Amino acid sequence: MLEVYGAGFVHIERLTLQNAVRGLRFQTAGAEAELKRALQLRPGYGAALRALGNACYVNDRNAEALENYERAREIFFGLGMEVEGARTLSSEVMPLALLGRPDDGLER
């Protein structure tokens, strides 16, 4: 059972953290990120931020998507997780293009 109360509080019962996080959708992507941040799961927090960026991108909130991607990228590269950092960089391409800033991707 997974119950979500508002944007920042999640009650998890009879589920592993991993299964609970998988159950979260766009409406709770922010809660997922906060849950992982609160539990000090740095790689998981980076992944949650990237997922939140993806959710923002598909909802045409490209500037917000880029903010989340940047935070995720900093976490991954800071932890030496180059592959995850590169995956996050590739996620930034379309939001940058849609904002009219395709060349910004070359600077990252």
C-alpha positions as CSV (number, residue, x, y, z in Angstrom):
1,M,0.0,0.0,0.0
2,L,1.3,3.4,-0.9
3,E,-0.4,6.6,0.2
4,V,0.6,10.0,-0.8
5,Y,-0.3,13.0,1.3
6,G,0.4,16.4,-0.4
7,A,3.7,17.1,-2.1
8,G,6.1,16.1,0.6
9,F,4.8,13.2,2.7
10,V,4.6,9.6,1.7
11,H,3.4,6.7,3.8
12,I,4.8,3.3,2.8
13,E,3.5,0.1,4.2
14,R,4.2,-3.5,3.1
15,L,6.4,-2.4,0.3
16,T,10.1,-2.1,-0.2
17,L,11.4,1.4,-0.9
18,Q,12.3,0.3,-4.4
19,N,8.8,-0.9,-5.2
20,A,7.2,2.2,-3.6
21,V,9.4,4.5,-5.7
22,R,8.5,2.6,-8.9
23,G,4.8,3.1,-8.1
24,L,5.2,6.9,-8.0
25,R,4.0,8.8,-11.2
26,F,4.2,12.4,-12.4
27,Q,2.0,13.7,-9.7
28,T,4.3,12.4,-7.0
29,A,7.7,12.8,-8.8
30,G,8.5,15.6,-6.4
31,A,7.6,13.5,-3.4
32,E,9.9,10.7,-4.8
33,A,12.8,13.1,-5.0
34,E,12.1,14.4,-1.5
35,L,11.8,10.9,-0.1
36,K,15.2,9.9,-1.5
37,R,16.8,13.2,-0.4
38,A,15.4,12.7,3.1
39,L,16.8,9.2,3.2
40,Q,20.2,10.3,2.0
41,L,20.1,8.1,-1.1
42,R,22.2,10.3,-3.3
43,P,22.3,8.1,-6.5
44,G,18.6,7.5,-6.0
45,Y,18.0,11.3,-5.5
46,G,19.8,12.0,-8.8
47,A,17.6,9.4,-10.6
48,A,14.5,10.9,-9.1
49,L,15.5,14.4,-10.2
50,R,16.1,13.1,-13.7
51,A,12.7,11.4,-13.7
52,L,11.2,14.6,-12.5
53,G,13.0,16.4,-15.3
54,N,11.5,13.9,-17.8
55,A,8.0,14.5,-16.4
56,C,8.5,18.2,-16.7
57,Y,9.7,17.8,-20.3
58,V,6.7,15.8,-21.5
59,N,4.5,18.4,-19.9
60,D,6.2,21.2,-21.8
61,R,7.9,22.6,-18.7
62,N,11.3,22.7,-20.3
63,A,13.0,25.3,-18.2
64,E,12.0,23.4,-15.0
65,A,13.1,20.1,-16.7
66,L,16.6,21.6,-17.3
67,E,16.9,22.7,-13.6
68,N,16.2,19.1,-12.5
69,Y,18.5,17.6,-15.1
70,E,21.3,20.0,-13.9
71,R,20.9,19.0,-10.3
72,A,20.8,15.3,-11.2
73,R,23.9,15.7,-13.4
74,E,25.9,17.4,-10.6
75,I,25.0,14.5,-8.2
76,F,26.0,11.8,-10.7
77,F,29.3,13.4,-11.8
78,G,30.1,14.3,-8.1
79,L,29.7,10.7,-7.2
80,G,31.9,9.6,-10.1
81,M,28.9,8.0,-11.9
82,E,29.9,9.1,-15.4
83,V,27.4,6.9,-17.3
84,E,24.5,8.2,-15.3
85,G,25.8,11.8,-15.7
86,A,26.0,11.2,-19.5
87,R,22.5,9.8,-19.6
88,T,21.3,12.9,-17.9
89,L,23.2,15.1,-20.3
90,S,21.5,13.4,-23.2
91,S,18.1,14.1,-21.6
92,E,18.8,17.8,-21.8
93,V,19.0,17.9,-25.6
94,M,15.3,18.3,-26.5
95,P,14.4,20.7,-23.7
96,L,17.3,22.9,-24.8
97,A,16.3,22.7,-28.5
98,L,12.7,23.6,-27.6
99,L,13.8,26.6,-25.6
100,G,15.8,27.8,-28.6
101,R,19.1,27.1,-27.0
102,P,20.5,24.0,-28.9
103,D,24.1,25.3,-28.7
104,D,24.0,25.3,-24.9
105,G,24.2,21.6,-25.0
106,L,27.7,21.8,-26.5
107,E,28.9,23.7,-23.5
108,R,27.9,21.1,-21.0
